[in-house]
Structure formats: C-alpha cells, structure tokens
Amino acid sequence: MRHAELCSIAHNFADSLACGLGLVIGHYPTDVFREAGNSSNGHITVDFLTGTILEGRPSTGLAQAIALYSEALPAFCEKHGASISDFRELAVRYSGGQPDRRFVVTVVDGQGRRSSSEYGGHGERLMVLDPLGRRRPKVSDGP
C-alpha cells in the first residue's frame, strides 16, 4: 500500500479519537485534548498499534478507549483496503489547551518510510507560508 494512503487511514483513525465521540469503537465519548492539557507535559502520545500510552497520564476511561481503538484498528484498516501489518508505527501526539488543540500523526510504513503531519483540533491540516508567501502543509518532527 502506498505511504500516502496509510497516512490518510492513520489521520482518519486519529481524528476519530480527536472528535470525542468514539464512533469507531461504538459510541465512547472522551476528551483527549482536555486530558492532554491537564497532563504535566501538555500532551498525550498514543501508540495505536499496541494500544499503549507513550507519554502523558490519561484517565482510566481514556486509557480504556485507547485499548478499544487498538482492537478496532485491524478492521478499520481492512475496511480501507489496508492491513495493520502495512504499518510499522502509528503514533499520535495530542496536545491540549484552548485554543491550541492539535495532533501530530506519525506513520512508518513497511519499507521504513516515516512521515509526520500536524492537524488542528478539528482534523484540518495546519498550513504555513513558505518564503515566497505560498501556503504549504506544516511539516512536523512527530511525537
């Protein structure tokens, strides 16, 4: 599967947790941004492949939701024409606090290609101006 397609799948999956409704896992309301803002470092980093929290201290409810997301990932990938084995890494860093809600999705594919993309709290790709004044997607270093 192409790397760009894996990034799109990863964004959609991460955005499901970001929106707070948890429709990928049924209906499981959470507020990952509020909890990230309350963490000592201001963010929560999730490894969706393993269902573990890499950074931050989520509530019990959010930790349970993340485990459910991890269980739902193989079916989500299959529905979109991919396999979970196409990913070597799928990590997302959610940063909290109003108005600076954002998340960074990092994907490493089977060939080792790595990319990170930053999104606003509503799932929109963040843009910056290049030296010529053109709008370009913001490049991120990842979690």
Residue frames as a rotation matrix with the C-alpha (Angstrom) as fourth column:
MET 1
0.586 0.811 0.000 0.00
0.811 -0.586 0.000 0.00
0.000 0.000 -1.000 0.00
ARG 2
0.023 -0.546 0.837 1.22
0.460 -0.738 -0.494 3.49
0.887 0.397 0.235 -0.83
HIS 3
-0.700 -0.426 -0.574 2.59
0.698 -0.234 -0.677 5.57
0.154 -0.874 0.460 2.04
ALA 4
-0.888 0.388 0.246 0.17
-0.372 -0.922 0.110 8.44
0.270 0.006 0.963 1.37
GLU 5
0.015 0.931 -0.364 -2.79
-0.278 0.354 0.893 6.08
0.960 0.088 0.264 1.66
LEU 6
-0.081 -0.116 -0.990 -1.52
0.811 0.570 -0.133 4.78
0.580 -0.813 0.048 5.00
CYS 7
-0.950 -0.288 -0.118 -1.16
0.306 -0.796 -0.522 8.38
0.057 -0.532 0.845 6.21
SER 8
-0.530 0.829 0.177 -4.75
-0.565 -0.501 0.655 9.07
0.632 0.247 0.735 5.21
ILE 9
0.219 0.573 -0.789 -6.00
0.243 0.751 0.613 6.00
0.945 -0.327 0.025 7.08
ALA 10
-0.426 -0.483 -0.765 -3.95
0.852 0.070 -0.519 6.98
0.304 -0.873 0.382 10.14
HIS 11
-0.959 0.104 0.264 -5.32
-0.143 -0.980 -0.136 10.54
0.244 -0.168 0.955 10.07
ASN 12
-0.129 0.990 -0.056 -8.92
-0.473 -0.012 0.881 9.34
0.872 0.141 0.469 9.89
PHE 13
0.189 0.143 -0.971 -8.35
0.597 0.769 0.229 6.92
0.780 -0.623 0.060 12.76
ALA 14
-0.697 -0.543 -0.469 -6.62
0.705 -0.397 -0.588 9.54
0.134 -0.740 0.659 14.94
ASP 15
-0.820 0.434 0.374 -9.32
-0.331 -0.891 0.309 12.09
0.467 0.130 0.875 14.12
SER 16
0.081 0.879 -0.471 -11.96
0.125 0.459 0.879 9.73
0.989 -0.130 -0.073 15.45
LEU 17
-0.027 -0.161 -0.987 -10.42
0.983 0.174 -0.056 9.96
0.181 -0.971 0.154 18.93
ALA 18
-0.914 -0.405 -0.026 -9.87
0.405 -0.905 -0.128 13.71
0.028 -0.128 0.991 18.49
CYS 19
-0.504 0.779 0.373 -13.54
-0.144 -0.502 0.853 14.40
0.852 0.376 0.365 17.70
GLY 20
-0.797 0.059 0.601 -14.52
-0.602 -0.146 -0.785 12.97
0.041 -0.988 0.152 21.08
LEU 21
0.214 0.977 -0.022 -17.42
-0.976 0.215 0.046 10.74
0.050 0.012 0.999 20.01
GLY 22
-0.571 -0.546 0.613 -15.55
-0.600 0.787 0.142 7.45
-0.560 -0.287 -0.777 19.62
LEU 23
0.443 0.853 -0.275 -17.72
-0.813 0.254 -0.524 6.21
-0.378 0.456 0.806 16.76
VAL 24
-0.110 -0.563 -0.819 -15.01
-0.768 0.571 -0.289 3.80
0.631 0.598 -0.495 15.56
ILE 25
-0.927 -0.268 -0.263 -15.50
-0.034 0.758 -0.651 1.87
0.373 -0.594 -0.712 18.80
GLY 26
-0.226 0.925 -0.306 -19.25
0.956 0.271 0.113 2.29
0.187 -0.267 -0.945 19.06
HIS 27
0.426 0.249 0.870 -20.10
0.058 -0.967 0.248 5.42
0.903 -0.055 -0.426 21.00
TYR 28
0.369 -0.456 -0.810 -17.46
0.925 0.264 0.273 6.15
0.089 -0.850 0.519 23.62
PRO 29
0.817 0.020 0.577 -17.25
0.113 -0.986 -0.126 9.88
0.566 0.168 -0.807 24.44
THR 30
0.249 -0.803 -0.542 -13.82
0.940 0.066 0.334 11.17
-0.232 -0.592 0.772 25.51
ASP 31
0.994 -0.075 0.082 -11.95
-0.049 -0.959 -0.279 14.48
0.100 0.273 -0.957 25.57
VAL 32
0.494 -0.868 -0.042 -8.34
0.866 0.496 -0.066 13.65
0.078 -0.004 0.997 24.75
PHE 33
-0.021 -0.514 0.858 -7.43
0.383 -0.797 -0.468 17.34
0.924 0.318 0.213 24.36
ARG 34
0.637 0.291 0.713 -8.68
-0.509 -0.535 0.674 18.31
0.578 -0.793 -0.193 27.82
GLU 35
0.961 -0.277 0.027 -6.81
0.174 0.673 0.719 15.39
-0.217 -0.686 0.695 29.35
ALA 36
0.268 -0.901 0.342 -3.68
0.868 0.072 -0.490 16.24
0.417 0.429 0.801 27.35
GLY 37
0.156 -0.141 0.978 -3.89
-0.065 -0.989 -0.132 19.83
0.986 -0.043 -0.164 28.58
ASN 38
0.808 0.214 0.549 -4.11
-0.543 -0.091 0.835 18.58
0.229 -0.972 0.043 32.15
SER 39
0.751 -0.622 -0.223 -1.03
0.629 0.776 -0.044 16.34
0.200 -0.107 0.974 31.74
SER 40
0.524 -0.602 -0.602 2.18
0.341 -0.499 0.796 17.70
-0.780 -0.623 -0.056 33.21
ASN 41
-0.575 -0.809 0.125 3.84
0.408 -0.151 0.900 17.88
-0.709 0.569 0.417 29.77
GLY 42
-0.284 0.560 -0.779 0.73
-0.549 -0.760 -0.346 19.21
-0.786 0.330 0.523 27.98
HIS 43
-0.067 0.298 -0.952 0.22
-0.958 0.249 0.145 16.25
0.280 0.922 0.268 25.70
ILE 44
0.255 0.162 0.953 -0.71
-0.407 0.912 -0.046 12.59
-0.877 -0.376 0.298 25.46
THR 45
-0.315 -0.421 -0.851 1.04
-0.948 0.176 0.264 10.34
0.038 0.890 -0.454 22.94
VAL 46
0.434 0.620 0.654 -0.72
-0.549 0.757 -0.354 7.17
-0.714 -0.206 0.669 21.84
ASP 47
-0.805 -0.534 -0.260 0.68
-0.559 0.536 0.633 4.11
-0.198 0.654 -0.730 20.06
PHE 48
0.165 0.981 -0.099 -2.41
-0.955 0.133 -0.265 2.78
-0.247 0.139 0.959 18.29
LEU 49
-0.024 -0.213 -0.977 -0.67
-0.591 0.791 -0.158 -0.43
0.807 0.573 -0.145 17.15
THR 50
-0.708 -0.322 -0.628 -0.21
0.266 0.703 -0.660 -1.59
0.654 -0.635 -0.412 20.74
GLY 51
0.387 0.921 0.050 -2.93
0.362 -0.201 0.910 0.46
0.848 -0.335 -0.411 22.46
THR 52
0.114 -0.440 -0.891 -0.43
0.993 0.016 0.119 1.97
-0.038 -0.898 0.438 24.88
ILE 53
0.991 0.110 0.080 0.17
0.103 -0.991 0.086 5.48
0.089 -0.076 -0.993 26.15
LEU 54
0.264 -0.962 0.063 3.74
0.770 0.171 -0.615 6.55
0.581 0.211 0.786 25.38
GLU 55
-0.875 -0.475 0.087 3.54
0.340 -0.733 -0.589 9.94
0.344 -0.486 0.803 27.17
GLY 56
-0.459 0.701 0.546 1.05
-0.632 -0.689 0.353 11.61
0.624 -0.183 0.760 29.46
ARG 57
-0.980 0.194 0.039 -1.38
0.088 0.604 -0.792 10.40
-0.177 -0.773 -0.609 32.10
PRO 58
-0.544 0.839 -0.034 -4.86
-0.352 -0.191 0.916 9.68
0.762 0.510 0.399 30.76
SER 59
-0.133 0.629 0.766 -7.88
-0.968 0.084 -0.237 8.92
-0.213 -0.773 0.597 32.87
THR 60
-0.594 -0.004 0.805 -9.00
-0.109 0.991 -0.075 5.32
-0.797 -0.132 -0.589 33.23
GLY 61
0.456 0.875 0.162 -11.81
0.136 0.112 -0.984 5.96
-0.880 0.471 -0.068 30.74
LEU 62
0.617 -0.298 -0.728 -9.49
-0.762 -0.455 -0.460 7.36
-0.195 0.839 -0.508 28.09
ALA 63
-0.518 -0.839 0.167 -7.00
-0.784 0.544 0.301 4.52
-0.343 0.024 -0.939 28.59
GLN 64
-0.278 0.514 0.811 -9.85
0.163 0.858 -0.487 2.02
-0.946 -0.003 -0.323 28.10
ALA 65
0.759 0.564 -0.324 -10.98
-0.170 -0.309 -0.936 3.85
-0.628 0.766 -0.138 24.96
ILE 66
0.159 -0.794 -0.587 -7.45
-0.975 -0.218 0.031 3.75
-0.152 0.568 -0.809 23.54
ALA 67
-0.684 -0.352 0.639 -7.28
-0.338 0.929 0.150 0.00
-0.647 -0.113 -0.754 24.15
LEU 68
0.210 0.856 0.472 -10.59
0.298 0.404 -0.865 -0.38
-0.931 0.322 -0.170 22.30
TYR 69
0.678 -0.058 -0.733 -9.26
-0.621 -0.579 -0.528 1.74
-0.394 0.813 -0.428 19.44
SER 70
-0.397 -0.914 -0.080 -6.24
-0.857 0.338 0.388 -0.54
-0.328 0.223 -0.918 19.16
GLU 71
-0.512 0.300 0.805 -8.55
0.137 0.954 -0.268 -3.57
-0.848 -0.027 -0.529 18.96
ALA 72
0.559 0.829 0.007 -10.63
0.211 -0.134 -0.968 -1.85
-0.802 0.543 -0.249 16.24
LEU 73
0.058 -0.617 -0.785 -7.63
-0.661 -0.613 0.433 -0.84
-0.748 0.494 -0.443 14.11
PRO 74
-0.803 -0.408 0.435 -7.29
0.030 0.702 0.712 -4.09
-0.596 0.584 -0.551 12.08
ALA 75
-0.060 0.867 0.494 -10.93
0.876 0.283 -0.390 -3.93
-0.478 0.410 -0.777 10.93
PHE 76
0.608 0.231 -0.760 -10.61
0.006 -0.958 -0.287 -0.20
-0.794 0.170 -0.584 10.22
CYS 77
-0.380 -0.837 -0.395 -7.54
-0.541 -0.146 0.828 -0.84
-0.751 0.528 -0.397 8.05
GLU 78
-0.736 0.135 0.664 -9.25
0.457 0.822 0.339 -3.70
-0.499 0.553 -0.667 6.22
LYS 79
0.333 0.941 -0.057 -12.30
0.659 -0.276 -0.700 -1.55
-0.674 0.196 -0.712 5.54
HIS 80
0.686 -0.152 -0.712 -9.98
-0.393 -0.900 -0.187 0.96
-0.612 0.408 -0.677 3.83
GLY 81
0.950 -0.204 -0.235 -8.07
-0.125 0.443 -0.888 -1.62
0.285 0.873 0.396 1.79
ALA 82
0.008 -0.979 0.204 -5.02
-0.745 -0.141 -0.652 -1.92
0.667 -0.147 -0.730 4.03
SER 83
0.506 0.030 -0.862 -3.65
0.450 0.844 0.293 -4.32
0.736 -0.536 0.413 6.59
ILE 84
0.978 -0.176 0.113 -2.41
-0.187 -0.493 0.850 -3.46
-0.094 -0.852 -0.515 10.05
SER 85
0.451 -0.857 0.249 0.85
0.629 0.503 0.593 -5.14
-0.634 -0.110 0.766 9.01
ASP 86
0.442 -0.260 0.859 1.36
0.718 -0.471 -0.512 -2.30
0.538 0.843 -0.021 6.49
PHE 87
0.720 -0.145 0.679 2.26
-0.402 -0.884 0.238 -0.11
0.566 -0.444 -0.695 9.50
ARG 88
-0.158 -0.782 -0.602 5.48
0.552 0.436 -0.711 -0.37
0.819 -0.445 0.363 11.47
GLU 89
-0.795 -0.059 -0.604 4.41
0.555 -0.471 -0.685 2.60
-0.244 -0.880 0.407 13.59
LEU 90
-0.115 0.767 0.631 1.22
0.427 -0.535 0.729 4.58
0.897 0.353 -0.266 14.05
ALA 91
-0.400 -0.121 -0.909 1.66
0.906 -0.201 -0.372 7.09
-0.138 -0.972 0.190 16.86
VAL 92
0.160 0.518 0.840 -0.31
0.485 -0.783 0.390 10.24
0.860 0.345 -0.377 17.58
ARG 93
-0.735 -0.362 -0.574 0.57
0.678 -0.399 -0.617 13.10
-0.006 -0.842 0.539 19.94
TYR 94
0.303 0.882 0.360 -2.50
0.697 -0.463 0.547 15.04
0.650 0.085 -0.756 21.14
SER 95
-0.828 -0.549 -0.115 -1.76
0.502 -0.636 -0.586 18.48
0.249 -0.543 0.802 22.60
GLY 96
0.080 0.963 -0.257 -4.37
0.979 -0.028 0.201 20.16
0.187 -0.268 -0.945 24.71
GLY 97
-0.420 -0.123 -0.899 -5.39
0.555 -0.818 -0.147 23.55
-0.718 -0.561 0.412 25.90
GLN 98
0.598 0.674 0.434 -7.63
0.785 -0.383 -0.486 26.12
-0.161 0.632 -0.758 24.24
PRO 99
0.620 0.695 -0.363 -7.21
-0.584 0.100 -0.806 27.38
-0.524 0.712 0.468 21.60
ASP 100
-0.103 -0.855 -0.508 -4.15
-0.994 0.068 0.087 25.32
-0.039 0.514 -0.857 20.72
ARG 101
0.358 0.282 0.890 -5.73
-0.303 0.937 -0.175 21.90
-0.883 -0.208 0.421 20.30
ARG 102
0.317 -0.298 -0.900 -3.75
-0.936 0.052 -0.347 19.90
0.151 0.953 -0.262 17.75
PHE 103
0.624 -0.200 0.755 -2.45
-0.165 0.911 0.378 16.46
-0.763 -0.361 0.536 16.98
VAL 104
-0.045 -0.746 -0.665 0.55
-0.989 -0.059 0.133 15.08
-0.139 0.664 -0.735 15.14
VAL 105
0.871 0.351 0.343 0.19
-0.276 0.928 -0.251 11.76
-0.406 0.124 0.905 13.31
THR 106
-0.162 -0.958 -0.236 3.39
-0.929 0.067 0.363 9.78
-0.332 0.278 -0.902 12.71
VAL 107
0.892 0.425 0.153 3.38
-0.317 0.831 -0.457 6.85
-0.322 0.359 0.876 10.32
VAL 108
-0.381 -0.916 -0.124 6.17
-0.798 0.258 0.545 4.42
-0.468 0.307 -0.829 9.48
ASP 109
0.614 0.648 -0.451 5.29
-0.789 0.507 -0.346 2.01
0.005 0.568 0.823 6.69
GLY 110
0.918 -0.160 0.364 6.60
0.094 0.977 0.193 -1.49
-0.386 -0.143 0.911 5.96
GLN 111
0.560 -0.742 0.369 9.51
0.620 0.080 -0.780 -0.12
0.549 0.666 0.505 3.92
GLY 112
-0.106 -0.615 -0.782 10.58
0.976 -0.217 0.038 2.17
-0.192 -0.759 0.622 6.77
ARG 113
-0.527 -0.018 0.849 9.34
0.403 -0.885 0.231 5.43
0.748 0.464 0.474 5.22
ARG 114
-0.319 0.319 -0.892 8.43
0.911 -0.156 -0.381 7.83
-0.261 -0.935 -0.241 8.02
SER 115
-0.574 0.155 0.804 6.28
0.253 -0.900 0.354 10.94
0.779 0.407 0.477 7.93
SER 116
-0.502 0.435 -0.747 4.55
0.783 -0.139 -0.607 13.19
-0.368 -0.890 -0.271 10.42
SER 117
-0.485 0.451 0.749 1.66
0.376 -0.666 0.644 15.55
0.789 0.594 0.154 9.74
GLU 118
-0.904 0.143 -0.402 0.18
0.326 -0.376 -0.867 18.12
-0.275 -0.916 0.294 12.08
TYR 119
-0.351 0.883 0.310 -3.55
0.549 -0.074 0.833 18.80
0.759 0.463 -0.459 12.30
GLY 120
-0.640 0.284 0.714 -5.73
-0.605 -0.759 -0.241 21.27
0.474 -0.586 0.657 14.16
GLY 121
-0.816 0.287 0.502 -8.14
-0.353 0.442 -0.825 20.01
-0.459 -0.850 -0.259 16.81
HIS 122
0.277 0.961 -0.017 -10.90
-0.545 0.142 -0.826 19.60
-0.791 0.238 0.563 14.24
GLY 123
0.319 -0.209 0.924 -8.74
0.437 0.898 0.052 17.44
-0.841 0.388 0.378 11.95
GLU 124
0.998 0.036 0.048 -7.75
0.059 -0.475 -0.878 20.12
-0.009 0.879 -0.476 9.44
ARG 125
0.301 -0.947 0.111 -4.18
0.939 0.274 -0.209 20.11
0.168 0.167 0.972 8.11
LEU 126
0.586 -0.173 -0.792 -2.19
0.301 -0.861 0.410 23.04
-0.752 -0.479 -0.453 9.51
MET 127
0.608 -0.323 0.725 -0.67
0.724 -0.151 -0.673 25.32
0.327 0.934 0.142 6.90
VAL 128
0.214 -0.605 -0.767 2.29
0.448 -0.637 0.627 27.73
-0.868 -0.478 0.134 6.94
LEU 129
0.964 0.022 -0.264 3.61
-0.203 -0.577 -0.791 30.29
-0.170 0.816 -0.552 4.50
ASP 130
0.442 -0.860 0.255 6.79
0.881 0.470 0.059 29.42
-0.171 0.198 0.965 2.63
PRO 131
-0.374 -0.697 -0.612 9.48
0.564 -0.694 0.446 32.07
-0.736 -0.178 0.653 1.87
LEU 132
-0.946 0.052 0.321 7.56
0.265 -0.453 0.851 33.07
0.190 0.890 0.415 -1.28
GLY 133
-0.714 0.691 0.110 4.29
-0.644 -0.586 -0.492 33.58
-0.275 -0.422 0.864 0.62
ARG 134
-0.246 0.625 -0.741 2.60
-0.564 0.529 0.634 30.39
0.788 0.574 0.223 -0.61
ARG 135
0.311 0.443 0.841 0.51
-0.933 0.310 0.182 28.23
-0.180 -0.841 0.509 1.72
ARG 136
-0.245 -0.456 -0.856 2.13
-0.497 0.817 -0.293 24.85
0.832 0.353 -0.427 2.36
PRO 137
0.762 0.482 -0.432 1.31
0.074 0.599 0.797 21.98
0.643 -0.640 0.421 4.74
LYS 138
0.429 -0.592 0.683 3.17
-0.896 -0.373 0.239 22.31
0.114 -0.715 -0.690 8.03
VAL 139
0.197 -0.487 -0.851 5.90
-0.086 0.856 -0.510 19.70
0.977 0.173 0.126 8.41
SER 140
0.719 0.109 0.686 6.25
-0.682 -0.081 0.727 18.14
0.134 -0.991 0.016 11.86
ASP 141
-0.392 -0.918 -0.063 9.00
-0.837 0.384 -0.391 16.18
0.383 -0.101 -0.918 13.56
GLY 142
0.077 0.526 -0.847 6.48
-0.046 0.850 0.524 13.77
0.996 -0.002 0.090 15.08
PRO 143
0.894 0.377 0.243 5.94
-0.257 -0.013 0.966 12.54
0.367 -0.926 0.085 18.60
